[in-house]
Amino acid sequence: MDFELTDEQKMLKNTVARFADEQLAPLAPEIDDQARFPEENFKAMAQMGLLGITIPEKYGGSEADFVSAVIVMEELARGCVATANTWGAHSILCAENIYRNGTEAQRRKYLPDLISGSRIGALCITEPESGSDALSLRTHALKQGDQYVLNGTKMFITNGPNCDVTVVYAKTTPEAGQDGISAFIVESSFPGFSRGQPLKKMGVRGSPTSELIFENMEVPAANLLGEEDKGLRVLMSGLDRERIVYSIAPVGVAQAALDLAFAYARQRVQFGGPIIGFQMVQSTLAQIATEVQAARVLSYWAAARADTGQRVRLEASFAKLFGGQVGVRAVGEAIQIFGGYGFIKEYPIERMYRDVKGIEFGAGTNNIQKLIIIGELLKGMKPGL
Ligand SMILES: Cc1cc2nc3c(=O)[nH]c(=O)nc-3n(C[C@H](O)[C@H](O)[C@H](O)COP(=O)(O)OP(=O)(O)OC[C@H]3O[C@@H](n4cnc5c(N)ncnc54)[C@H](O)[C@@H]3O)c2cc1C
């Protein structure tokens, strides 16, 4: 068993860590305050080759393994989770999905622009009336000649306010339920596409979110992603990978909170000495550090198994459930170490407390992860260790 990163992975981690420390973290308070999309971060990620991290070089990607995608997500989230969320929606939920399920013509048409950052990507599953019960979606696609006509509304779409390309799930045969869903590549320039106002969120504010509204939207038949009525296959093809990537984001935030709490505890003096000298403060820090490392190992283990092509449904949900729980708990404990100062905006821990909650929901809530885990265990599936 080898828990070491390869030389390439270590180099990637150092590069993204430096970017997170030098550019993302200093800018994070401003993009949170203004709730603005960090154009400069997006362009920098394109230049660093992060937007198509797992996609083959022939489409402009970096052709790295999946563990590398987890490394990128962790380091981005440590610096600025809003930027990390935008990166995940663009690179993993949209671009990787088009690569995995697209025809050669679709790959050549969409991937180079997404990877160079000249177009912004998104993914549309959730609707106002269908969240966890995603397959009950109501958006409808009717084939008319050489195009489909889509009607419906998508909710909570990351990059919704500024996306150019999005993968959309819609019912092509509504009476067939989950076997009547299809996936489409939609461009924001298609007639009938419109956006709602950006949603005013508690956290992850630098990653704009909105509704997308489709009114008799005309989508060329050539933009069907995968086969008609086989959208469930498209959706399921990436869901475990998406869960693994999103499992590490709260861990990245928790690591940032731990580093800040550690430094603060060293310099904050009460009762004549730094508070890090008090055993109860030490206990809190030791507990956070342990949980963060345990969650990190779970995510990397799941990613390494995905890289070998093994089924990772159970591993992905273990990592997603635990990563989210540890993130929220760790940042909550870290803020406690700051006392009253943790509650004011001058200290970044206040933002992290709001942000970490916001990335817990994506790719299925904690309850949904528990349902998947128990479903797998009932089927007799066993974790790979
Ligand atoms: C910041 C942010 C960004 C997002 N980005 C995207 C995106 O880019 N694209 C996209 O498609 N979606 C996106 N989402 C949507 C996200 O995936 C959903 O919020 C999530 O799936 C939950 O759906 P819901 O909010 O409708 O909650 P609901 O499904 O209404 O759930 C409400 C509560 O009921 C619980 N619950 C539901 N069903 C069960 C059950 N069977 N058993 C036990 N408990 C249950 C849930 O766990 C939850 O606690 C985003 C959400 C947020 C907050």
The ligand as an SDF file (V2000), in Angstrom:
LIG
                    3D

 53 58  0  0  0  0  0  0  0  0999 V2000
  -24.1890   26.7020   -3.4160 C   0  0  0  0  0  0  0  0  0  0  0  0
  -24.9320   25.6460   -4.1870 C   0  0  0  0  0  0  0  0  0  0  0  0
  -24.5120   25.3390   -5.4910 C   0  0  0  0  0  0  0  0  0  0  0  0
  -25.2090   24.3660   -6.2220 C   0  0  0  0  0  0  0  0  0  0  0  0
  -24.8210   24.1170   -7.5290 N   0  0  0  0  0  0  0  0  0  0  0  0
  -25.5760   23.2830   -8.3090 C   0  0  0  0  0  0  0  0  0  0  0  0
  -25.2790   23.1090   -9.7050 C   0  0  0  0  0  0  0  0  0  0  0  0
  -24.3030   23.6760  -10.2260 O   0  0  0  0  0  0  0  0  0  0  0  0
  -26.0970   22.3210  -10.4500 N   0  0  0  0  0  0  0  0  0  0  0  0
  -27.1610   21.6690   -9.9030 C   0  0  0  0  0  0  0  0  0  0  0  0
  -27.8450   20.9700  -10.6400 O   0  0  0  0  0  0  0  0  0  0  0  0
  -27.4820   21.8170   -8.5970 N   0  0  0  0  0  0  0  0  0  0  0  0
  -26.7130   22.6020   -7.7790 C   0  0  0  0  0  0  0  0  0  0  0  0
  -27.0180   22.7730   -6.4430 N   0  0  0  0  0  0  0  0  0  0  0  0
  -28.1960   22.1140   -5.9020 C   0  0  0  0  0  0  0  0  0  0  0  0
  -27.8890   21.0050   -4.9140 C   0  0  0  0  0  0  0  0  0  0  0  0
  -27.4110   19.8820   -5.5980 O   0  0  0  0  0  0  0  0  0  0  0  0
  -29.1850   20.7550   -4.1280 C   0  0  0  0  0  0  0  0  0  0  0  0
  -29.3480   21.8530   -3.2510 O   0  0  0  0  0  0  0  0  0  0  0  0
  -29.1630   19.4540   -3.3650 C   0  0  0  0  0  0  0  0  0  0  0  0
  -29.1630   18.3540   -4.2320 O   0  0  0  0  0  0  0  0  0  0  0  0
  -30.3670   19.3370   -2.4240 C   0  0  0  0  0  0  0  0  0  0  0  0
  -31.5700   19.6350   -3.0510 O   0  0  0  0  0  0  0  0  0  0  0  0
  -32.5920   20.6890   -2.3650 P   0  0  0  0  0  0  0  0  0  0  0  0
  -31.7960   21.9000   -2.0260 O   0  0  0  0  0  0  0  0  0  0  0  0
  -33.7570   20.8590   -3.2530 O   0  0  0  0  0  0  0  0  0  0  0  0
  -33.0260   20.0200   -1.0170 O   0  0  0  0  0  0  0  0  0  0  0  0
  -34.1930   18.9110   -0.7950 P   0  0  0  0  0  0  0  0  0  0  0  0
  -34.0090   17.7740   -1.7290 O   0  0  0  0  0  0  0  0  0  0  0  0
  -35.5170   19.5850   -0.7720 O   0  0  0  0  0  0  0  0  0  0  0  0
  -33.8490   18.4010    0.6750 O   0  0  0  0  0  0  0  0  0  0  0  0
  -34.2570   19.0880    1.8670 C   0  0  0  0  0  0  0  0  0  0  0  0
  -33.8350   18.2140    3.0570 C   0  0  0  0  0  0  0  0  0  0  0  0
  -34.5470   16.9690    2.9930 O   0  0  0  0  0  0  0  0  0  0  0  0
  -33.6070   15.9020    3.0630 C   0  0  0  0  0  0  0  0  0  0  0  0
  -34.0960   14.7790    2.2450 N   0  0  0  0  0  0  0  0  0  0  0  0
  -34.5640   14.8090    0.9680 C   0  0  0  0  0  0  0  0  0  0  0  0
  -34.9150   13.5730    0.5740 N   0  0  0  0  0  0  0  0  0  0  0  0
  -34.6290   12.7370    1.6110 C   0  0  0  0  0  0  0  0  0  0  0  0
  -34.7520   11.3270    1.8210 C   0  0  0  0  0  0  0  0  0  0  0  0
  -35.2110   10.5070    0.8680 N   0  0  0  0  0  0  0  0  0  0  0  0
  -34.3850   10.8320    3.0200 N   0  0  0  0  0  0  0  0  0  0  0  0
  -33.8950   11.6400    4.0020 C   0  0  0  0  0  0  0  0  0  0  0  0
  -33.7500   12.9710    3.8680 N   0  0  0  0  0  0  0  0  0  0  0  0
  -34.1120   13.5060    2.6730 C   0  0  0  0  0  0  0  0  0  0  0  0
  -32.3070   16.4620    2.5060 C   0  0  0  0  0  0  0  0  0  0  0  0
  -31.1800   15.7220    2.9660 O   0  0  0  0  0  0  0  0  0  0  0  0
  -32.3450   17.8750    3.0560 C   0  0  0  0  0  0  0  0  0  0  0  0
  -31.8580   17.8610    4.3810 O   0  0  0  0  0  0  0  0  0  0  0  0
  -26.3240   23.6990   -5.6580 C   0  0  0  0  0  0  0  0  0  0  0  0
  -26.7150   24.0240   -4.3380 C   0  0  0  0  0  0  0  0  0  0  0  0
  -26.0360   24.9770   -3.6230 C   0  0  0  0  0  0  0  0  0  0  0  0
  -26.5090   25.3150   -2.2270 C   0  0  0  0  0  0  0  0  0  0  0  0
  1  2  1  0
  2  3  1  0
  2 52  2  0
  3  4  2  0
  4  5  1  0
  4 50  1  0
  5  6  2  0
  6  7  1  0
  6 13  1  0
  7  8  2  0
  7  9  1  0
  9 10  1  0
 10 11  2  0
 10 12  1  0
 12 13  2  0
 13 14  1  0
 14 15  1  0
 14 50  1  0
 15 16  1  0
 16 17  1  0
 16 18  1  0
 18 19  1  0
 18 20  1  0
 20 21  1  0
 20 22  1  0
 22 23  1  0
 23 24  1  0
 24 25  2  0
 24 26  1  0
 24 27  1  0
 27 28  1  0
 28 29  2  0
 28 30  1  0
 28 31  1  0
 31 32  1  0
 32 33  1  0
 33 34  1  0
 33 48  1  0
 34 35  1  0
 35 36  1  0
 35 46  1  0
 36 37  1  0
 36 45  1  0
 37 38  2  0
 38 39  1  0
 39 40  1  0
 39 45  2  0
 40 41  1  0
 40 42  2  0
 42 43  1  0
 43 44  2  0
 44 45  1  0
 46 47  1  0
 46 48  1  0
 48 49  1  0
 50 51  2  0
 51 52  1  0
 52 53  1  0
M  END
$$$$
